[in-house]
Amino acid sequence: MSTVDRSAGTGPSRREFLGRLARGGAGLAVAGGALPLLSGQATGAVPRITVLTGATLIDGTGRPPRRNATVVLADDRIVAVGSLDRTAIPAGATVVHLHGKYVIPGLWDMHVHTSPIPEIYPPLYVVNGVTGIREMYGFSPALHDLRDRIESGSLLGPRMVIASTIIDGPHSIHESSGAAVVETAAEARAAVRTAVDKGADFVKGYSFLHPEPFAALAEEARRVGLPFAGHVPDRVSAWTASSTGLDCFEHLFGTFFATSTKEGELRRRLTSVPVDPEQPWAWMALARELERQSLASHSPRRAAAFFHHLRRNGTWQSPTLNVLHAQSLPIEEFDLADPRLEYLPPGTAEFWLEQLRYTAPSTPEEIENLRRLFAAQQRMVRDLDEAGVQLIAGTDSNNPFCYPGFGLHDELALLVDAGLSPMRALQLATRDAARYLGRERTAGTVAPGKVADLVVLEDDPLADIRNTQRIHSVVSRGRYLSPEKRTEMLADIKKAASEAAGTAAPAACCGTRS
């Protein structure tokens, strides 16, 4: 059980309490640099104080859990962490008693595709403890409008980092949905400048890029100060992509070629086949099939050298096991009665099934091949982690049966199934997500000075990572969403979904595989 109460006259005033924190007199670890603002010196207003107490704290740093911990929030910041005597709680504070619960940092889904429906997608992330997202296809100004509403406080939603539109080469499968198609280095540089003008937080590259415009994208992104992430293009070696400046590889693309002793031969087979403009998916499917075939010539020695190459270049990997797993399954294994579908627009399941009719394995041989490929992808994630390559957790949500919000918990379970510890899996979605985004000073762990984004769980996620699905409550930007509030939010999302027009937008997905 948890209870919420308000301290009324039993302790110091909020201003006195913050002053004691500034002087180190409250027995907690404090972020001194944040206190001048939090104590009201900047605005004259005394911030709202929320005290979470009694839970076991898993702060995301890797330190052992801290039992019976207290976390003090002032507006949207954590100002103190530790132990707090009841008499020190300031008058007017909201006190949340969480005995028997577990507190973790707010989660980030680092690869999402969001349909800009404000009543559904933003709250669906937050109610699932996903307090930050990296949007991988900035195809619509509506996504920036959505973020503006969230930042202004008029809409409850996650912190958003938004990509450029997809920048791709000739015959792009996304040209009709807004991708920028570039054939020359000059066009690539212009696409980056357009991304800057449209407010993109990073540049997103894609599979059909040719080597010269790919290199120009990396160079121009570096010149204007934007990160560069996305698919390793199928005409570019992952070794080259890392050296050229692709900061983060999505979906493990290129990785199996790079660790094969037959990479050159396999790539020559791919580049000898022209792209059919009428069926560009077929060429993408060939690339994925050749990469699957590269498993037979996997070299541990070459893999070790490649991992060293990635570490030296500071290249990250976003494996997205959630979507890779979904793509390994025959249609019959998807549950059309999954209650999570009730939180998505009508027709979403049918739309997803229509996509899968062209892509899902159907023969016993295809099913077995993709089952083996996914097992190898999980082993690759384990090997990357053990080698010290930097990883982040993402889902590729809005691809078939990759559920927004809910899916991040599936990703965590798949990471543990791959061989990561529950702590490491959590860190990929918290501490390491913040590090990749350059936000490690303000986010990613539960510490004084960090943003007040937290998830309260019913049971220990270190004992079973699937306990992250057992959410008790959420703190988003310092706002405590109680169990009752979460129930209300889920009901509102379900109602909005049932009334939504149309289906999940096809343009929302980057199309991981043909």
C-alpha positions as CSV (number, residue, x, y, z in Angstrom):
1,M,0.0,0.0,0.0
2,S,1.0,3.6,-0.5
3,T,-0.6,6.7,1.0
4,V,-0.4,10.3,0.2
5,D,-0.8,13.0,2.8
6,R,0.0,16.7,3.2
7,S,2.1,17.9,6.1
8,A,0.3,20.8,7.8
9,G,2.3,22.7,10.4
10,T,4.3,19.7,11.6
11,G,7.7,20.8,10.2
12,P,9.5,23.9,8.9
13,S,8.1,26.0,6.1
14,R,9.1,25.1,2.6
15,R,11.5,28.0,2.4
16,E,13.1,27.1,5.7
17,F,13.3,23.5,4.5
18,L,15.1,24.4,1.3
19,G,17.4,26.7,3.3
20,R,18.3,23.8,5.6
21,L,19.0,21.7,2.5
22,A,21.3,24.4,1.2
23,R,23.2,24.4,4.5
24,G,23.4,20.6,4.5
25,G,21.3,20.4,7.6
26,A,18.6,17.9,6.5
27,G,20.7,14.7,6.4
28,L,20.3,14.2,2.7
29,A,22.6,14.4,-0.4
30,V,21.8,17.7,-2.0
31,A,22.5,19.5,-5.3
32,G,23.7,22.8,-4.0
33,G,23.9,24.4,-7.5
34,A,20.2,23.9,-8.0
35,L,19.1,25.4,-4.7
36,P,19.2,29.1,-5.4
37,L,16.6,28.7,-8.1
38,L,14.6,26.1,-6.1
39,S,14.5,28.2,-3.0
40,G,12.7,30.9,-4.9
41,Q,15.5,33.4,-5.3
42,A,15.0,33.6,-9.0
43,T,11.3,34.1,-9.2
44,G,10.2,34.9,-5.6
45,A,8.0,31.8,-5.6
46,V,8.5,28.9,-3.3
47,P,8.4,25.6,-5.3
48,R,6.0,22.8,-4.7
49,I,7.6,20.1,-2.5
50,T,6.9,16.4,-3.0
51,V,8.5,13.8,-0.7
52,L,8.6,10.2,-1.8
53,T,9.5,8.0,1.2
54,G,9.9,4.4,2.3
55,A,10.6,2.8,-1.0
56,T,13.7,0.9,-2.1
57,L,15.7,3.1,-4.5
58,I,17.4,1.8,-7.6
59,D,19.1,4.9,-8.8
60,G,20.4,3.8,-12.2
61,T,24.1,4.3,-11.3
62,G,24.7,0.6,-10.7
63,R,25.1,1.1,-6.9
64,P,23.2,-1.4,-4.7
65,P,19.6,-0.6,-4.0
66,R,19.0,1.7,-1.1
67,R,16.2,0.6,1.2
68,N,13.8,2.9,3.0
69,A,14.9,5.9,0.9
70,T,13.5,9.3,0.6
71,V,13.5,11.4,-2.6
72,V,12.6,15.1,-2.3
73,L,11.3,16.9,-5.3
74,A,10.9,20.7,-5.7
75,D,8.7,21.4,-8.7
76,D,10.3,19.4,-11.6
77,R,13.7,18.7,-9.9
78,I,15.1,16.2,-7.5
79,V,16.7,18.3,-4.7
80,A,17.6,15.6,-2.2
81,V,18.0,11.9,-1.8
82,G,18.7,9.8,1.3
83,S,17.0,9.5,4.7
84,L,14.7,12.1,6.2
85,D,13.2,12.4,9.7
86,R,9.5,12.9,9.8
87,T,9.9,16.1,11.7
88,A,12.0,17.6,8.9
89,I,9.1,17.4,6.3
90,P,8.0,20.9,5.5
91,A,4.5,22.2,6.1
92,G,2.4,22.0,2.9
93,A,4.5,19.3,1.3
94,T,2.9,16.3,-0.4
95,V,4.2,13.2,1.2
96,V,3.9,9.9,-0.6
97,H,4.5,6.8,1.5
98,L,5.8,4.0,-0.6
99,H,6.8,1.2,1.7
100,G,7.4,-2.1,-0.1
101,K,7.7,-0.3,-3.5
102,Y,10.7,0.3,-5.8
103,V,11.7,3.6,-7.4
104,I,13.7,3.7,-10.6
105,P,14.6,6.6,-13.0
106,G,12.1,7.5,-15.6
107,L,12.5,5.3,-18.7
108,W,13.5,6.4,-22.2
109,D,12.4,4.7,-25.4
110,M,15.2,5.6,-27.8
111,H,13.6,4.5,-31.0
112,V,9.9,5.4,-31.5
113,H,7.5,6.5,-34.3
114,T,4.7,8.6,-32.9
115,S,1.5,9.4,-34.7
116,P,0.7,12.9,-33.5
117,I,-2.6,12.2,-31.8
118,P,-2.3,14.2,-28.6
119,E,-5.0,12.3,-26.7
120,I,-3.4,8.9,-27.3
121,Y,0.4,8.7,-27.8
122,P,1.9,11.2,-25.4
123,P,0.0,10.0,-22.3
124,L,0.4,6.4,-23.4
125,Y,4.1,6.7,-23.0
126,V,4.0,8.5,-19.7
127,V,1.4,6.1,-18.1
128,N,3.8,3.3,-18.9
129,G,6.7,5.1,-17.2
130,V,8.3,6.2,-20.4
131,T,9.1,9.8,-19.6
132,G,11.4,10.4,-22.6
133,I,11.4,9.4,-26.3
134,R,13.7,9.7,-29.3
135,E,11.4,10.2,-32.3
136,M,13.1,8.7,-35.3
137,Y,11.1,10.1,-38.2
138,G,10.5,13.9,-38.0
139,F,8.1,13.7,-41.0
140,S,5.6,16.1,-39.7
141,P,5.6,19.6,-38.1
142,A,2.8,18.2,-35.9
143,L,5.4,16.4,-33.9
144,H,7.2,19.6,-33.0
145,D,3.8,21.1,-32.2
146,L,3.2,18.2,-29.9
147,R,6.5,18.8,-28.2
148,D,5.8,22.5,-27.8
149,R,2.5,21.7,-26.0
150,I,4.2,19.2,-23.7
151,E,7.0,21.7,-22.8
152,S,4.5,24.4,-22.2
153,G,2.6,22.2,-19.7
154,S,-0.7,22.2,-21.7
155,L,-0.3,18.5,-22.6
156,L,1.1,15.6,-20.5
157,G,3.7,13.7,-22.4
158,P,7.3,12.5,-22.5
159,R,10.4,14.6,-23.2
160,M,10.9,14.4,-26.9
161,V,14.1,14.4,-29.0
162,I,13.0,14.6,-32.7
163,A,14.9,13.5,-35.8
164,S,15.0,15.2,-39.2
165,T,12.8,13.6,-41.8
166,I,14.4,10.4,-43.1
167,I,17.3,11.3,-45.5
168,D,17.6,8.5,-48.0
169,G,19.0,7.6,-51.4
170,P,17.3,7.0,-54.8
171,H,14.3,4.6,-54.7
172,S,13.6,5.3,-51.1
173,I,10.6,3.3,-49.7
174,H,9.6,6.5,-47.9
175,E,9.8,9.1,-50.6
176,S,6.0,9.3,-50.8
177,S,5.7,9.9,-47.1
178,G,8.1,12.8,-46.8
179,A,11.6,11.4,-46.9
180,A,14.3,13.6,-48.4
181,V,15.9,11.7,-51.3
182,V,19.5,12.8,-52.1
183,E,21.7,11.5,-55.0
184,T,24.7,13.9,-54.6
185,A,26.9,15.3,-51.8
186,A,25.5,18.7,-52.5
187,E,21.9,17.5,-52.1
188,A,22.9,15.7,-48.9
189,R,24.4,18.9,-47.4
190,A,21.3,20.8,-48.4
191,A,19.1,18.2,-46.6
192,V,21.0,18.7,-43.4
193,R,20.6,22.5,-43.6
194,T,16.9,22.0,-44.2
195,A,16.8,19.8,-41.1
196,V,18.4,22.6,-39.1
197,D,15.8,25.1,-40.4
198,K,13.0,22.8,-39.4
199,G,14.3,22.4,-35.8
200,A,15.5,18.8,-36.0
201,D,17.6,17.6,-33.0
202,F,19.6,15.1,-35.1
203,V,20.0,13.8,-38.6
204,K,18.4,10.5,-39.6
205,G,20.0,8.5,-42.4
206,Y,18.6,5.5,-44.2
207,S,19.3,2.4,-46.1
208,F,19.4,3.5,-49.7
209,L,22.1,6.2,-49.3
210,H,25.1,5.9,-51.6
211,P,28.6,6.3,-50.1
212,E,29.4,9.8,-51.3
213,P,26.1,11.5,-50.1
214,F,26.3,9.5,-46.9
215,A,29.8,10.9,-46.1
216,A,28.5,14.4,-47.0
217,L,25.6,13.9,-44.5
218,A,28.0,13.0,-41.8
219,E,30.4,15.9,-42.6
220,E,27.6,18.5,-42.8
221,A,25.9,17.2,-39.6
222,R,29.2,17.5,-37.8
223,R,29.7,21.0,-39.2
224,V,26.3,22.3,-37.9
225,G,26.6,20.4,-34.6
226,L,23.8,17.8,-35.0
227,P,24.2,14.2,-34.1
228,F,23.9,11.7,-37.0
229,A,22.0,8.4,-36.4
230,G,20.1,5.8,-38.4
231,H,20.4,2.8,-40.6
232,V,23.9,1.8,-41.8
233,P,23.2,2.2,-45.5
234,D,23.3,-1.2,-47.4
235,R,26.0,0.2,-49.8
236,V,28.3,1.3,-46.9
237,S,30.3,-1.0,-44.6
238,A,29.6,-0.6,-40.9
239,W,33.3,-0.1,-40.4
240,T,33.2,2.9,-42.8
241,A,29.9,4.2,-41.3
242,S,31.5,4.3,-37.8
243,S,34.7,6.0,-39.0
244,T,32.7,8.5,-41.1
245,G,30.6,9.6,-38.2
246,L,27.3,7.7,-37.9
247,D,26.9,8.2,-34.1
248,C,24.4,5.5,-33.6
249,F,23.5,2.3,-35.5
250,E,19.9,1.3,-35.5
251,H,18.7,-2.4,-35.6
252,L,22.2,-3.9,-35.7
253,F,22.2,-3.2,-39.5
254,G,25.6,-3.9,-41.0
255,T,26.9,-5.5,-37.9
256,F,26.8,-9.1,-39.1
257,F,28.4,-8.2,-42.4
258,A,31.2,-6.4,-40.4
259,T,31.9,-9.5,-38.3
260,S,31.9,-11.9,-41.3
261,T,35.1,-13.2,-43.0
262,K,33.1,-13.0,-46.3
263,E,31.9,-9.4,-46.0
264,G,33.5,-8.3,-49.3
265,E,32.0,-11.2,-51.3
266,L,28.5,-10.7,-49.8
267,R,28.6,-7.0,-50.5
268,R,29.6,-7.5,-54.1
269,R,26.6,-9.8,-54.5
270,L,24.3,-7.1,-53.1
271,T,25.7,-4.2,-55.2
272,S,25.7,-6.2,-58.4
273,V,21.9,-6.3,-58.2
274,P,20.1,-3.1,-59.4
275,V,17.2,-1.7,-57.5
276,D,13.9,-2.2,-59.2
277,P,12.2,1.2,-58.8
278,E,8.8,-0.6,-58.7
279,Q,9.9,-2.9,-55.9
280,P,12.5,-1.3,-53.8
281,W,11.5,-3.4,-50.8
282,A,12.8,-6.4,-52.7
283,W,16.4,-5.0,-52.7
284,M,16.1,-4.2,-49.0
285,A,15.0,-7.8,-48.4
286,L,18.0,-9.1,-50.3
287,A,20.3,-7.0,-48.1
288,R,18.7,-8.5,-45.0
289,E,18.9,-12.1,-46.4
290,L,22.6,-11.7,-47.3
291,E,23.2,-10.4,-43.8
292,R,21.5,-13.5,-42.4
293,Q,23.7,-15.6,-44.6
294,S,26.7,-13.9,-43.2
295,L,26.1,-15.7,-39.9
296,A,27.7,-18.8,-41.4
297,S,31.0,-16.9,-41.7
298,H,31.0,-15.1,-38.4
299,S,34.5,-14.6,-37.0
300,P,35.0,-14.0,-33.2
301,R,38.3,-12.4,-34.0
302,R,36.9,-10.1,-36.6
303,A,34.0,-9.3,-34.2
304,A,36.5,-8.3,-31.5
305,A,38.3,-6.0,-33.9
306,F,35.0,-4.4,-35.0
307,F,33.9,-3.9,-31.4
308,H,37.2,-2.2,-30.7
309,H,36.6,0.0,-33.8
310,L,33.2,1.1,-32.5
311,R,34.5,1.9,-29.0
312,R,37.4,3.9,-30.4
313,N,35.0,5.9,-32.6
314,G,32.4,6.3,-29.8
315,T,29.7,4.7,-32.0
316,W,26.6,3.6,-30.2
317,Q,24.2,0.7,-31.0
318,S,20.4,0.8,-30.7
319,P,19.5,-2.8,-31.2
320,T,15.7,-2.5,-31.1
321,L,15.2,-6.2,-30.2
322,N,11.5,-5.6,-29.8
323,V,11.0,-5.0,-33.6
324,L,13.6,-7.6,-34.6
325,H,11.7,-10.2,-32.5
326,A,8.4,-9.2,-34.0
327,Q,9.8,-9.6,-37.5
328,S,11.0,-13.1,-36.8
329,L,7.5,-14.4,-36.0
330,P,4.9,-15.9,-38.4
331,I,1.5,-14.1,-38.4
332,E,-0.1,-16.8,-36.4
333,E,1.9,-16.0,-33.3
334,F,0.5,-12.5,-32.9
335,D,-2.3,-12.1,-30.4
336,L,-5.2,-10.2,-31.9
337,A,-6.9,-10.2,-28.5
338,D,-3.9,-8.4,-26.9
339,P,-5.6,-5.9,-24.6
340,R,-2.9,-3.3,-25.5
341,L,-4.6,-2.9,-28.9
342,E,-7.5,-1.2,-27.1
343,Y,-5.2,1.8,-26.5
344,L,-4.5,2.3,-30.2
345,P,-6.7,3.7,-33.0
346,P,-9.3,1.4,-34.6
347,G,-7.9,-0.6,-37.5
348,T,-4.3,-0.6,-36.1
349,A,-4.2,-4.4,-35.9
350,E,-5.5,-4.8,-39.4
351,F,-3.0,-2.3,-40.7
352,W,-0.2,-4.1,-39.0
353,L,-1.4,-7.5,-40.3
354,E,-1.5,-6.1,-43.9
355,Q,2.2,-5.1,-43.5
356,L,3.0,-8.6,-42.2
357,R,1.4,-10.4,-45.0
358,Y,4.3,-9.2,-47.2
359,T,7.1,-9.6,-44.7
360,A,6.4,-12.3,-42.1
361,P,8.0,-15.7,-42.5
362,S,5.5,-18.3,-43.6
363,T,7.2,-21.6,-44.7
364,P,8.9,-23.8,-42.1
365,E,12.3,-22.9,-43.5
366,E,11.7,-19.2,-43.4
367,I,10.4,-19.4,-39.8
368,E,13.4,-21.5,-38.7
369,N,15.8,-19.1,-40.5
370,L,14.4,-16.1,-38.8
371,R,14.3,-17.8,-35.4
372,R,18.0,-18.5,-35.8
373,L,18.7,-15.0,-36.9
374,F,16.9,-13.5,-33.9
375,A,18.9,-15.8,-31.6
376,A,22.1,-14.5,-33.2
377,Q,20.9,-10.9,-32.8
378,Q,20.4,-11.5,-29.1
379,R,23.9,-13.0,-28.9
380,M,25.3,-10.0,-30.7
381,V,23.7,-7.6,-28.2
382,R,25.3,-9.6,-25.3
383,D,28.7,-9.6,-27.1
384,L,28.5,-5.9,-27.8
385,D,27.7,-5.2,-24.2
386,E,30.4,-7.5,-22.8
387,A,32.9,-5.8,-25.2
388,G,32.0,-2.3,-23.8
389,V,30.2,-1.0,-26.9
390,Q,27.7,1.7,-25.8
391,L,24.1,0.6,-26.1
392,I,20.6,2.2,-25.7
393,A,17.2,0.7,-25.5
394,G,14.6,1.3,-28.2
395,T,11.6,-0.5,-29.6
396,D,10.8,0.9,-33.1
397,S,7.2,1.4,-31.8
398,N,4.4,1.6,-34.3
399,N,5.9,-1.1,-36.4
400,P,3.6,-4.2,-36.4
401,F,2.9,-5.3,-32.8
402,C,5.5,-3.0,-31.3
403,Y,3.4,-1.2,-28.9
404,P,4.0,2.5,-27.9
405,G,4.8,2.8,-24.2
406,F,4.1,-0.9,-23.4
407,G,6.8,-2.1,-25.8
408,L,9.7,-0.6,-23.8
409,H,9.0,-3.2,-21.1
410,D,9.1,-5.9,-23.8
411,E,12.5,-4.5,-24.9
412,L,13.9,-4.7,-21.4
413,A,12.8,-8.3,-21.0
414,L,14.4,-9.2,-24.4
415,L,17.7,-7.5,-23.4
416,V,17.8,-9.7,-20.2
417,D,16.9,-12.8,-22.2
418,A,19.9,-11.9,-24.4
419,G,22.2,-12.1,-21.5
420,L,22.3,-8.6,-19.9
421,S,21.6,-8.3,-16.2
422,P,18.4,-6.5,-15.1
423,M,20.5,-3.6,-13.9
424,R,22.2,-3.3,-17.3
425,A,18.9,-3.4,-19.1
426,L,17.6,-0.7,-16.9
427,Q,20.6,1.4,-17.5
428,L,20.2,1.2,-21.2
429,A,16.8,2.9,-20.8
430,T,17.9,5.4,-18.2
431,R,21.5,6.4,-17.5
432,D,22.9,5.4,-20.9
433,A,20.1,7.0,-22.8
434,A,20.9,10.3,-21.0
435,R,24.6,9.9,-21.8
436,Y,23.9,9.3,-25.5
437,L,21.7,12.4,-25.6
438,G,24.3,14.5,-23.7
439,R,21.9,14.9,-20.8
440,E,23.8,13.0,-18.2
441,R,24.1,16.0,-15.9
442,T,20.3,16.5,-15.7
443,A,18.7,13.1,-16.4
444,G,19.1,9.4,-16.3
445,T,19.7,8.6,-12.7
446,V,18.0,9.5,-9.4
447,A,20.3,12.1,-7.9
448,P,20.0,15.7,-6.6
449,G,19.9,18.2,-9.5
450,K,18.3,15.7,-11.9
451,V,14.9,16.1,-13.5
452,A,12.0,14.7,-11.5
453,D,11.1,11.8,-13.8
454,L,10.6,8.6,-11.8
455,V,8.8,5.3,-12.0
456,V,7.4,3.5,-8.8
457,L,7.1,-0.3,-9.2
458,E,5.2,-2.8,-7.1
459,D,8.1,-5.4,-7.1
460,D,11.8,-5.6,-7.6
461,P,13.0,-5.3,-11.2
462,L,16.4,-6.6,-10.3
463,A,14.8,-9.9,-9.2
464,D,12.7,-10.1,-12.4
465,I,13.0,-7.4,-15.1
466,R,9.4,-8.1,-16.0
467,N,8.5,-6.3,-12.8
468,T,8.9,-3.0,-14.7
469,Q,5.5,-3.8,-16.1
470,R,4.0,-3.7,-12.6
471,I,3.8,0.1,-12.4
472,H,2.4,1.6,-9.2
473,S,2.8,5.3,-10.0
474,V,4.8,7.6,-12.2
475,V,6.4,11.0,-11.6
476,S,6.6,13.1,-14.8
477,R,8.3,16.5,-14.6
478,G,7.7,16.5,-10.8
479,R,4.0,15.7,-11.1
480,Y,3.0,12.6,-9.1
481,L,0.6,10.4,-11.1
482,S,-1.0,8.1,-8.4
483,P,-2.4,4.7,-9.1
484,E,-5.8,6.2,-9.3
485,K,-4.6,8.9,-11.8
486,R,-3.0,6.2,-13.9
487,T,-6.2,4.2,-14.0
488,E,-8.1,7.3,-15.0
489,M,-5.5,8.1,-17.7
490,L,-5.6,4.6,-19.2
491,A,-9.4,4.9,-19.3
492,D,-9.2,8.2,-21.1
493,I,-6.6,6.9,-23.6
494,K,-8.8,3.9,-24.4
495,K,-11.8,6.1,-24.9
496,A,-9.9,8.4,-27.2
497,A,-8.5,5.5,-29.2
498,S,-12.0,4.1,-29.7
499,E,-13.2,7.4,-31.1
500,A,-10.1,8.1,-33.2
501,A,-10.5,8.4,-36.9
502,G,-8.4,6.2,-39.2
503,T,-5.5,4.1,-38.1
504,A,-1.9,4.4,-37.1
505,A,-0.3,6.6,-39.8
506,P,1.8,4.6,-42.2
507,A,4.3,7.4,-42.4
508,A,5.0,7.0,-38.7
509,C,7.2,3.9,-39.2
510,C,10.7,3.8,-40.7
511,G,10.1,0.2,-42.0
512,T,12.9,-1.8,-40.4
513,R,12.7,-4.7,-42.9
514,S,10.8,-5.4,-46.1
